[in-house]
Amino acid sequence: MSNHLCFLCFFAQLEFQVFRDKPVAYLRLFEQSHGKLARAHVGLTQEPGAGIGGLEKLMKYMLLVHHDEAAFRNRSENERQNMLQESIQLANQLHTRGHYLSAAPLHPTSETTCVRVRDNKRLVTDGPFAETREQIGGYFLIEARDINEAIEIASRIPGARIGTVEVRPVTEVAGLPKIAESTESS
């Protein structure tokens, strides 16, 4: 087994040259073909300071798409569908490059329910948390090398043309299930 894993080290370094611009996609592909043990053995990991061939830790970013719901509703059905198709194309491009984790549009704030707990009593109210000119219309959850790459991706979201895309780093918390673990089990 050890010789087999050392042989994988050599091929992992060669294969990485092909996937240099898609490190996350490569990590997932390598793990699928060779298993988690092999991935750990050759040092292919997203842990800080680890990796081969210049692999670096990617950060997760939440890209919150804000826009004026009323103004969006007043756009033609064709324009709204075109923006949705652009978002789907972007999500697929991000997936191919290993940046995509999740994305979805949200229902309008008229369908929002807010929950608060005060003095151990649950308070449920209809409507958005706060009355604002722009509302969160959707999100992209991505992985990027740094804030600059996350901003570049955010600028490609169609909603940025009619509203604002808020870019927020996601705090990694030890003990929470990993995204890959939860999607593999489904």
MORA-V63732 format. One line per field, one symbol per residue. phi: phi as a letter, one per 20 degrees, with the letter a starting at -180 (. if undefined). burial: + if it has 16 or more other ideal C-beta (glycine too) atoms within 10 Angstrom, else -. A space follows every 50 residues. Layout:
BEGIN
phi->???
burial->???
END
This chain:
BEGIN
phi->.fffffffgfffffffgfdgecgfgfgfffffednfffgffenebdfgmd pclngcfeeecedeedbegfffffffgfffffffffffffgffffgenef daaafdffffdecdcccclmdeddcenffcecfdcfdrbcdcdbfbffff fffgfefgfffdbcdedcfefedfnfffgfffefee
burial->----+--+---+--++--+---+++++--++--+---++-++-+------ +-+-+--++++++++++-+--+----------+---+--++--+--++++ +-+-----+------------------+-----+++++++++++----++ --++-++++--++-+-+-------------------
END
